Amino acid sequence: MRRVLAALAQQRGEGRHGYDLLKQTGLSSGTLYPLLMRMTDQHLVEAQWCAPAQPGRPPRHVYRLTASGFALAMELADADDAPSGTEALA
């Protein structure tokens, strides 16, 4: 979930397609899409259908962070950046 939150937070205002998230996070589709569904149920991510860019192509979901999803992404990023107990002593 951290990888997905970080990827979406990098371009917070823009919607991201699942395929883009697959490439950026390195997750498999069997991991990413169920995770996105759970994150949508938890109101961390919002998903909406996007019309196809070319005729004959299927519509695709676009995912973006909600305000609470962005807050969680920032909280986790801050926790990752905080020095551990041994680093603080150095």
Biopython code that builds the backbone (N, CA, C, O; Angstrom):
import numpy as np
from Bio.PDB.StructureBuilder import StructureBuilder

atoms = [
    (1, "MET", "N", (0.831, -1.184, 0.000)),
    (1, "MET", "CA", (0.000, 0.000, 0.000)),
    (1, "MET", "C", (0.879, 1.253, 0.000)),
    (1, "MET", "O", (0.529, 2.267, -0.604)),
    (2, "ARG", "N", (2.026, 1.172, 0.685)),
    (2, "ARG", "CA", (2.927, 2.333, 0.734)),
    (2, "ARG", "C", (3.389, 2.743, -0.650)),
    (2, "ARG", "O", (3.451, 3.932, -0.962)),
    (3, "ARG", "N", (3.716, 1.760, -1.483)),
    (3, "ARG", "CA", (4.181, 2.071, -2.844)),
    (3, "ARG", "C", (3.090, 2.755, -3.662)),
    (3, "ARG", "O", (3.366, 3.694, -4.407)),
    (4, "VAL", "N", (1.869, 2.292, -3.527)),
    (4, "VAL", "CA", (0.760, 2.874, -4.277)),
    (4, "VAL", "C", (0.479, 4.285, -3.779)),
    (4, "VAL", "O", (0.285, 5.197, -4.583)),
    (5, "LEU", "N", (0.456, 4.473, -2.470)),
    (5, "LEU", "CA", (0.238, 5.812, -1.913)),
    (5, "LEU", "C", (1.328, 6.776, -2.377)),
    (5, "LEU", "O", (1.039, 7.906, -2.768)),
    (6, "ALA", "N", (2.568, 6.329, -2.331)),
    (6, "ALA", "CA", (3.677, 7.197, -2.747)),
    (6, "ALA", "C", (3.571, 7.542, -4.229)),
    (6, "ALA", "O", (3.808, 8.685, -4.618)),
    (7, "ALA", "N", (3.218, 6.569, -5.053)),
    (7, "ALA", "CA", (3.097, 6.816, -6.492)),
    (7, "ALA", "C", (1.977, 7.807, -6.791)),
    (7, "ALA", "O", (2.145, 8.710, -7.611)),
    (8, "LEU", "N", (0.845, 7.641, -6.135)),
    (8, "LEU", "CA", (-0.278, 8.546, -6.359)),
    (8, "LEU", "C", (-0.001, 9.936, -5.787)),
    (8, "LEU", "O", (-0.459, 10.937, -6.338)),
    (9, "ALA", "N", (0.741, 9.999, -4.693)),
    (9, "ALA", "CA", (1.043, 11.291, -4.071)),
    (9, "ALA", "C", (1.992, 12.125, -4.933)),
    (9, "ALA", "O", (1.968, 13.354, -4.862)),
    (10, "GLN", "N", (2.817, 11.478, -5.734)),
    (10, "GLN", "CA", (3.747, 12.214, -6.592)),
    (10, "GLN", "C", (3.015, 13.096, -7.588)),
    (10, "GLN", "O", (3.501, 14.169, -7.944)),
    (11, "GLN", "N", (1.873, 12.660, -8.032)),
    (11, "GLN", "CA", (1.068, 13.428, -8.980)),
    (11, "GLN", "C", (-0.342, 13.517, -8.431)),
    (11, "GLN", "O", (-1.290, 13.005, -9.028)),
    (12, "ARG", "N", (-0.469, 14.169, -7.297)),
    (12, "ARG", "CA", (-1.708, 14.138, -6.534)),
    (12, "ARG", "C", (-2.927, 14.612, -7.318)),
    (12, "ARG", "O", (-3.979, 13.977, -7.243)),
    (13, "GLY", "N", (-2.823, 15.672, -8.043)),
    (13, "GLY", "CA", (-3.984, 16.228, -8.724)),
    (13, "GLY", "C", (-4.378, 15.490, -9.983)),
    (13, "GLY", "O", (-5.471, 15.700, -10.509)),
    (14, "GLU", "N", (-3.510, 14.633, -10.472)),
    (14, "GLU", "CA", (-3.768, 13.932, -11.721)),
    (14, "GLU", "C", (-4.264, 12.516, -11.463)),
    (14, "GLU", "O", (-3.832, 11.850, -10.522)),
    (15, "GLY", "N", (-5.165, 12.078, -12.303)),
    (15, "GLY", "CA", (-5.609, 10.693, -12.224)),
    (15, "GLY", "C", (-4.567, 9.788, -12.860)),
    (15, "GLY", "O", (-3.901, 10.174, -13.821)),
    (16, "ARG", "N", (-4.430, 8.609, -12.332)),
    (16, "ARG", "CA", (-3.445, 7.640, -12.843)),
    (16, "ARG", "C", (-4.163, 6.370, -13.239)),
    (16, "ARG", "O", (-5.048, 5.901, -12.523)),
    (17, "HIS", "N", (-3.788, 5.813, -14.373)),
    (17, "HIS", "CA", (-4.324, 4.527, -14.816)),
    (17, "HIS", "C", (-3.597, 3.407, -14.076)),
    (17, "HIS", "O", (-2.445, 3.557, -13.667)),
    (18, "GLY", "N", (-4.286, 2.295, -13.916)),
    (18, "GLY", "CA", (-3.696, 1.149, -13.238)),
    (18, "GLY", "C", (-2.413, 0.681, -13.895)),
    (18, "GLY", "O", (-1.465, 0.299, -13.209)),
    (19, "TYR", "N", (-2.374, 0.708, -15.226)),
    (19, "TYR", "CA", (-1.174, 0.251, -15.925)),
    (19, "TYR", "C", (0.035, 1.108, -15.550)),
    (19, "TYR", "O", (1.134, 0.587, -15.362)),
    (20, "ASP", "N", (-0.170, 2.418, -15.442)),
    (20, "ASP", "CA", (0.920, 3.305, -15.031)),
    (20, "ASP", "C", (1.393, 2.958, -13.623)),
    (20, "ASP", "O", (2.592, 2.953, -13.343)),
    (21, "LEU", "N", (0.445, 2.670, -12.746)),
    (21, "LEU", "CA", (0.795, 2.306, -11.378)),
    (21, "LEU", "C", (1.516, 0.963, -11.328)),
    (21, "LEU", "O", (2.422, 0.772, -10.517)),
    (22, "LEU", "N", (1.114, 0.033, -12.194)),
    (22, "LEU", "CA", (1.805, -1.258, -12.259)),
    (22, "LEU", "C", (3.274, -1.058, -12.607)),
    (22, "LEU", "O", (4.154, -1.639, -11.972)),
    (23, "LYS", "N", (3.534, -0.240, -13.614)),
    (23, "LYS", "CA", (4.909, -0.005, -14.048)),
    (23, "LYS", "C", (5.718, 0.710, -12.963)),
    (23, "LYS", "O", (6.870, 0.356, -12.716)),
    (24, "GLN", "N", (5.124, 1.708, -12.320)),
    (24, "GLN", "CA", (5.865, 2.496, -11.341)),
    (24, "GLN", "C", (6.130, 1.725, -10.053)),
    (24, "GLN", "O", (7.219, 1.823, -9.487)),
    (25, "THR", "N", (5.164, 0.974, -9.593)),
    (25, "THR", "CA", (5.314, 0.295, -8.303)),
    (25, "THR", "C", (5.981, -1.067, -8.409)),
    (25, "THR", "O", (6.563, -1.551, -7.438)),
    (26, "GLY", "N", (5.900, -1.689, -9.581)),
    (26, "GLY", "CA", (6.456, -3.022, -9.744)),
    (26, "GLY", "C", (5.567, -4.113, -9.175)),
    (26, "GLY", "O", (5.984, -5.269, -9.097)),
    (27, "LEU", "N", (4.360, -3.770, -8.779)),
    (27, "LEU", "CA", (3.425, -4.757, -8.249)),
    (27, "LEU", "C", (2.780, -5.522, -9.401)),
    (27, "LEU", "O", (2.717, -5.024, -10.524)),
    (28, "SER", "N", (2.310, -6.717, -9.123)),
    (28, "SER", "CA", (1.583, -7.483, -10.132)),
    (28, "SER", "C", (0.135, -6.993, -10.166)),
    (28, "SER", "O", (-0.347, -6.381, -9.213)),
    (29, "SER", "N", (-0.544, -7.268, -11.269)),
    (29, "SER", "CA", (-1.944, -6.854, -11.383)),
    (29, "SER", "C", (-2.812, -7.542, -10.335)),
    (29, "SER", "O", (-3.785, -6.962, -9.854)),
    (30, "GLY", "N", (-2.460, -8.787, -9.979)),
    (30, "GLY", "CA", (-3.210, -9.526, -8.962)),
    (30, "GLY", "C", (-3.047, -8.947, -7.569)),
    (30, "GLY", "O", (-3.837, -9.250, -6.674)),
    (31, "THR", "N", (-2.042, -8.126, -7.378)),
    (31, "THR", "CA", (-1.841, -7.429, -6.107)),
    (31, "THR", "C", (-2.404, -6.015, -6.175)),
    (31, "THR", "O", (-3.104, -5.576, -5.262)),
    (32, "LEU", "N", (-2.100, -5.303, -7.259)),
    (32, "LEU", "CA", (-2.461, -3.888, -7.360)),
    (32, "LEU", "C", (-3.968, -3.662, -7.383)),
    (32, "LEU", "O", (-4.479, -2.859, -6.602)),
    (33, "TYR", "N", (-4.685, -4.348, -8.255)),
    (33, "TYR", "CA", (-6.096, -4.037, -8.421)),
    (33, "TYR", "C", (-6.946, -4.362, -7.186)),
    (33, "TYR", "O", (-7.816, -3.563, -6.839)),
    (34, "PRO", "N", (-6.736, -5.485, -6.513)),
    (34, "PRO", "CA", (-7.464, -5.697, -5.254)),
    (34, "PRO", "C", (-7.093, -4.642, -4.202)),
    (34, "PRO", "O", (-7.943, -4.209, -3.425)),
    (35, "LEU", "N", (-5.837, -4.239, -4.185)),
    (35, "LEU", "CA", (-5.396, -3.206, -3.250)),
    (35, "LEU", "C", (-6.094, -1.879, -3.547)),
    (35, "LEU", "O", (-6.553, -1.201, -2.628)),
    (36, "LEU", "N", (-6.176, -1.508, -4.821)),
    (36, "LEU", "CA", (-6.878, -0.277, -5.192)),
    (36, "LEU", "C", (-8.357, -0.341, -4.810)),
    (36, "LEU", "O", (-8.932, 0.662, -4.389)),
    (37, "MET", "N", (-8.971, -1.514, -4.955)),
    (37, "MET", "CA", (-10.376, -1.655, -4.560)),
    (37, "MET", "C", (-10.543, -1.474, -3.050)),
    (37, "MET", "O", (-11.474, -0.807, -2.601)),
    (38, "ARG", "N", (-9.635, -2.073, -2.269)),
    (38, "ARG", "CA", (-9.701, -1.906, -0.807)),
    (38, "ARG", "C", (-9.456, -0.450, -0.417)),
    (38, "ARG", "O", (-10.133, 0.085, 0.461)),
    (39, "MET", "N", (-8.493, 0.181, -1.070)),
    (39, "MET", "CA", (-8.193, 1.579, -0.765)),
    (39, "MET", "C", (-9.361, 2.493, -1.138)),
    (39, "MET", "O", (-9.592, 3.511, -0.485)),
    (40, "THR", "N", (-10.096, 2.126, -2.188)),
    (40, "THR", "CA", (-11.292, 2.880, -2.566)),
    (40, "THR", "C", (-12.374, 2.692, -1.511)),
    (40, "THR", "O", (-13.038, 3.654, -1.126)),
    (41, "ASP", "N", (-12.557, 1.462, -1.040)),
    (41, "ASP", "CA", (-13.538, 1.187, 0.016)),
    (41, "ASP", "C", (-13.205, 1.932, 1.305)),
    (41, "ASP", "O", (-14.103, 2.303, 2.061)),
    (42, "GLN", "N", (-11.907, 2.153, 1.556)),
    (42, "GLN", "CA", (-11.454, 2.855, 2.764)),
    (42, "GLN", "C", (-11.400, 4.369, 2.563)),
    (42, "GLN", "O", (-10.968, 5.100, 3.454)),
    (43, "HIS", "N", (-11.837, 4.839, 1.398)),
    (43, "HIS", "CA", (-11.875, 6.265, 1.054)),
    (43, "HIS", "C", (-10.491, 6.909, 1.032)),
    (43, "HIS", "O", (-10.343, 8.093, 1.334)),
    (44, "LEU", "N", (-9.484, 6.120, 0.673)),
    (44, "LEU", "CA", (-8.134, 6.647, 0.502)),
    (44, "LEU", "C", (-7.889, 7.019, -0.959)),
    (44, "LEU", "O", (-7.079, 7.895, -1.263)),
    (45, "VAL", "N", (-8.598, 6.340, -1.853)),
    (45, "VAL", "CA", (-8.465, 6.536, -3.296)),
    (45, "VAL", "C", (-9.863, 6.656, -3.875)),
    (45, "VAL", "O", (-10.798, 5.993, -3.424)),
    (46, "GLU", "N", (-9.992, 7.513, -4.882)),
    (46, "GLU", "CA", (-11.245, 7.560, -5.623)),
    (46, "GLU", "C", (-10.970, 7.069, -7.037)),
    (46, "GLU", "O", (-9.914, 7.337, -7.610)),
    (47, "ALA", "N", (-11.923, 6.359, -7.579)),
    (47, "ALA", "CA", (-11.794, 5.797, -8.920)),
    (47, "ALA", "C", (-12.966, 6.264, -9.758)),
    (47, "ALA", "O", (-14.101, 6.329, -9.286)),
    (48, "GLN", "N", (-12.674, 6.589, -11.014)),
    (48, "GLN", "CA", (-13.759, 6.937, -11.926)),
    (48, "GLN", "C", (-13.415, 6.409, -13.308)),
    (48, "GLN", "O", (-12.247, 6.244, -13.660)),
    (49, "TRP", "N", (-14.451, 6.153, -14.072)),
    (49, "TRP", "CA", (-14.258, 5.671, -15.426)),
    (49, "TRP", "C", (-13.837, 6.831, -16.312)),
    (49, "TRP", "O", (-14.344, 7.945, -16.184)),
    (50, "CYS", "N", (-12.908, 6.553, -17.206)),
    (50, "CYS", "CA", (-12.405, 7.541, -18.152)),
    (50, "CYS", "C", (-12.736, 7.044, -19.556)),
    (50, "CYS", "O", (-12.523, 5.875, -19.877)),
    (51, "ALA", "N", (-13.253, 7.933, -20.378)),
    (51, "ALA", "CA", (-13.583, 7.562, -21.756)),
    (51, "ALA", "C", (-12.305, 7.168, -22.493)),
    (51, "ALA", "O", (-11.232, 7.696, -22.201)),
    (52, "PRO", "N", (-12.414, 6.260, -23.432)),
    (52, "PRO", "CA", (-11.222, 5.830, -24.174)),
    (52, "PRO", "C", (-10.643, 6.968, -25.006)),
    (52, "PRO", "O", (-11.374, 7.809, -25.528)),
    (53, "ALA", "N", (-9.315, 6.980, -25.120)),
    (53, "ALA", "CA", (-8.631, 8.003, -25.905)),
    (53, "ALA", "C", (-8.809, 7.750, -27.396)),
    (53, "ALA", "O", (-8.787, 8.686, -28.195)),
    (54, "GLN", "N", (-8.983, 6.490, -27.770)),
    (54, "GLN", "CA", (-9.150, 6.127, -29.178)),
    (54, "GLN", "C", (-10.431, 5.335, -29.344)),
    (54, "GLN", "O", (-10.783, 4.539, -28.473)),
    (55, "PRO", "N", (-11.131, 5.538, -30.446)),
    (55, "PRO", "CA", (-12.350, 4.745, -30.694)),
    (55, "PRO", "C", (-12.031, 3.254, -30.726)),
    (55, "PRO", "O", (-10.987, 2.832, -31.224)),
    (56, "GLY", "N", (-12.947, 2.478, -30.189)),
    (56, "GLY", "CA", (-12.781, 1.031, -30.186)),
    (56, "GLY", "C", (-12.031, 0.500, -28.973)),
    (56, "GLY", "O", (-11.974, -0.712, -28.765)),
    (57, "ARG", "N", (-11.453, 1.390, -28.168)),
    (57, "ARG", "CA", (-10.751, 0.973, -26.949)),
    (57, "ARG", "C", (-11.742, 0.998, -25.787)),
    (57, "ARG", "O", (-12.675, 1.801, -25.794)),
    (58, "PRO", "N", (-11.557, 0.141, -24.798)),
    (58, "PRO", "CA", (-12.488, 0.142, -23.659)),
    (58, "PRO", "C", (-12.206, 1.320, -22.719)),
    (58, "PRO", "O", (-11.084, 1.824, -22.673)),
    (59, "PRO", "N", (-13.220, 1.755, -21.974)),
    (59, "PRO", "CA", (-12.966, 2.782, -20.958)),
    (59, "PRO", "C", (-12.075, 2.195, -19.863)),
    (59, "PRO", "O", (-12.044, 0.982, -19.658)),
    (60, "ARG", "N", (-11.356, 3.066, -19.169)),
    (60, "ARG", "CA", (-10.455, 2.605, -18.109)),
    (60, "ARG", "C", (-10.709, 3.424, -16.841)),
    (60, "ARG", "O", (-11.197, 4.553, -16.889)),
    (61, "HIS", "N", (-10.364, 2.816, -15.717)),
    (61, "HIS", "CA", (-10.446, 3.537, -14.452)),
    (61, "HIS", "C", (-9.268, 4.500, -14.326)),
    (61, "HIS", "O", (-8.160, 4.225, -14.788)),
    (62, "VAL", "N", (-9.538, 5.620, -13.693)),
    (62, "VAL", "CA", (-8.509, 6.580, -13.322)),
    (62, "VAL", "C", (-8.564, 6.671, -11.804)),
    (62, "VAL", "O", (-9.638, 6.831, -11.224)),
    (63, "TYR", "N", (-7.405, 6.569, -11.164)),
    (63, "TYR", "CA", (-7.325, 6.572, -9.703)),
    (63, "TYR", "C", (-6.621, 7.839, -9.231)),
    (63, "TYR", "O", (-5.649, 8.290, -9.837)),
    (64, "ARG", "N", (-7.134, 8.408, -8.131)),
    (64, "ARG", "CA", (-6.455, 9.545, -7.510)),
    (64, "ARG", "C", (-6.700, 9.492, -6.008)),
    (64, "ARG", "O", (-7.694, 8.943, -5.533)),
    (65, "LEU", "N", (-5.756, 10.083, -5.276)),
    (65, "LEU", "CA", (-5.870, 10.092, -3.821)),
    (65, "LEU", "C", (-6.958, 11.039, -3.354)),
    (65, "LEU", "O", (-7.163, 12.103, -3.938)),
    (66, "THR", "N", (-7.643, 10.653, -2.313)),
    (66, "THR", "CA", (-8.543, 11.563, -1.614)),
    (66, "THR", "C", (-7.696, 12.384, -0.635)),
    (66, "THR", "O", (-6.494, 12.152, -0.502)),
    (67, "ALA", "N", (-8.315, 13.321, 0.032)),
    (67, "ALA", "CA", (-7.588, 14.121, 1.029)),
    (67, "ALA", "C", (-7.045, 13.226, 2.144)),
    (67, "ALA", "O", (-5.912, 13.410, 2.587)),
    (68, "SER", "N", (-7.839, 12.267, 2.595)),
    (68, "SER", "CA", (-7.363, 11.379, 3.666)),
    (68, "SER", "C", (-6.274, 10.442, 3.148)),
    (68, "SER", "O", (-5.364, 10.089, 3.898)),
    (69, "GLY", "N", (-6.348, 10.035, 1.889)),
    (69, "GLY", "CA", (-5.298, 9.215, 1.303)),
    (69, "GLY", "C", (-3.984, 9.980, 1.187)),
    (69, "GLY", "O", (-2.913, 9.431, 1.444)),
    (70, "PHE", "N", (-4.072, 11.248, 0.799)),
    (70, "PHE", "CA", (-2.868, 12.067, 0.699)),
    (70, "PHE", "C", (-2.266, 12.297, 2.084)),
    (70, "PHE", "O", (-1.046, 12.258, 2.242)),
    (71, "ALA", "N", (-3.111, 12.537, 3.089)),
    (71, "ALA", "CA", (-2.618, 12.728, 4.459)),
    (71, "ALA", "C", (-1.893, 11.471, 4.940)),
    (71, "ALA", "O", (-0.839, 11.568, 5.568)),
    (72, "LEU", "N", (-2.442, 10.310, 4.655)),
    (72, "LEU", "CA", (-1.792, 9.057, 5.043)),
    (72, "LEU", "C", (-0.472, 8.883, 4.299)),
    (72, "LEU", "O", (0.518, 8.452, 4.890)),
    (73, "ALA", "N", (-0.445, 9.214, 3.012)),
    (73, "ALA", "CA", (0.796, 9.109, 2.236)),
    (73, "ALA", "C", (1.877, 10.003, 2.836)),
    (73, "ALA", "O", (3.030, 9.587, 2.943)),
    (74, "MET", "N", (1.522, 11.218, 3.225)),
    (74, "MET", "CA", (2.492, 12.143, 3.822)),
    (74, "MET", "C", (2.953, 11.650, 5.195)),
    (74, "MET", "O", (4.129, 11.765, 5.539)),
    (75, "GLU", "N", (2.025, 11.104, 5.971)),
    (75, "GLU", "CA", (2.359, 10.562, 7.286)),
    (75, "GLU", "C", (3.350, 9.404, 7.163)),
    (75, "GLU", "O", (4.321, 9.328, 7.916)),
    (76, "LEU", "N", (3.103, 8.512, 6.218)),
    (76, "LEU", "CA", (4.001, 7.374, 6.013)),
    (76, "LEU", "C", (5.350, 7.822, 5.469)),
    (76, "LEU", "O", (6.382, 7.260, 5.836)),
    (77, "ALA", "N", (5.356, 8.827, 4.598)),
    (77, "ALA", "CA", (6.620, 9.345, 4.062)),
    (77, "ALA", "C", (7.434, 9.990, 5.177)),
    (77, "ALA", "O", (8.653, 9.823, 5.229)),
    (78, "ASP", "N", (6.768, 10.732, 6.074)),
    (78, "ASP", "CA", (7.464, 11.346, 7.203)),
    (78, "ASP", "C", (8.039, 10.284, 8.129)),
    (78, "ASP", "O", (9.154, 10.430, 8.629)),
    (79, "ALA", "N", (7.275, 9.208, 8.360)),
    (79, "ALA", "CA", (7.743, 8.123, 9.221)),
    (79, "ALA", "C", (8.953, 7.437, 8.601)),
    (79, "ALA", "O", (9.874, 7.036, 9.314)),
    (80, "ASP", "N", (8.957, 7.299, 7.269)),
    (80, "ASP", "CA", (10.097, 6.695, 6.585)),
    (80, "ASP", "C", (11.340, 7.579, 6.642)),
    (80, "ASP", "O", (12.464, 7.077, 6.657)),
    (81, "ASP", "N", (11.136, 8.892, 6.673)),
    (81, "ASP", "CA", (12.247, 9.842, 6.699)),
    (81, "ASP", "C", (12.789, 10.096, 8.102)),
    (81, "ASP", "O", (13.898, 10.608, 8.256)),
    (82, "ALA", "N", (12.007, 9.738, 9.131)),
    (82, "ALA", "CA", (12.431, 9.985, 10.514)),
    (82, "ALA", "C", (13.617, 9.080, 10.853)),
    (82, "ALA", "O", (13.622, 7.901, 10.501)),
    (83, "PRO", "N", (14.617, 9.633, 11.534)),
    (83, "PRO", "CA", (15.762, 8.793, 11.916)),
    (83, "PRO", "C", (15.357, 7.758, 12.958)),
    (83, "PRO", "O", (14.520, 8.013, 13.824)),
    (84, "SER", "N", (15.968, 6.594, 12.851)),
    (84, "SER", "CA", (15.694, 5.571, 13.854)),
    (84, "SER", "C", (16.487, 5.909, 15.110)),
    (84, "SER", "O", (17.291, 6.840, 15.100)),
    (85, "GLY", "N", (16.274, 5.178, 16.171)),
    (85, "GLY", "CA", (16.937, 5.459, 17.439)),
    (85, "GLY", "C", (18.460, 5.417, 17.329)),
    (85, "GLY", "O", (19.137, 6.242, 17.942)),
    (86, "THR", "N", (19.009, 4.486, 16.572)),
    (86, "THR", "CA", (20.455, 4.381, 16.462)),
    (86, "THR", "C", (21.029, 5.487, 15.582)),
    (86, "THR", "O", (22.152, 5.933, 15.820)),
    (87, "GLU", "N", (20.283, 5.946, 14.561)),
    (87, "GLU", "CA", (20.768, 7.023, 13.727)),
    (87, "GLU", "C", (20.790, 8.344, 14.485)),
    (87, "GLU", "O", (21.663, 9.181, 14.254)),
    (88, "ALA", "N", (19.833, 8.532, 15.385)),
    (88, "ALA", "CA", (19.776, 9.775, 16.150)),
    (88, "ALA", "C", (20.978, 9.900, 17.079)),
    (88, "ALA", "O", (21.375, 11.013, 17.427)),
    (89, "LEU", "N", (21.558, 8.782, 17.482)),
    (89, "LEU", "CA", (22.708, 8.824, 18.388)),
    (89, "LEU", "C", (24.012, 9.086, 17.640)),
    (89, "LEU", "O", (24.994, 9.488, 18.265)),
    (90, "ALA", "N", (24.055, 8.881, 16.375)),
    (90, "ALA", "CA", (25.285, 9.049, 15.599)),
    (90, "ALA", "C", (25.672, 10.495, 15.403)),
    (90, "ALA", "O", (26.686, 10.783, 14.768)),
]
sb = StructureBuilder()
sb.init_structure("model")
sb.init_model(0)
sb.init_chain("A")
sb.init_seg("    ")
for serial, (resi, resn, name, xyz) in enumerate(atoms, 1):
    if name == "N":
        sb.init_residue(resn, " ", resi, " ")
    sb.init_atom(name, np.array(xyz, "f"), 0.0, 1.0, " ", f" {name:<3s}", serial, name[0])
structure = sb.get_structure()
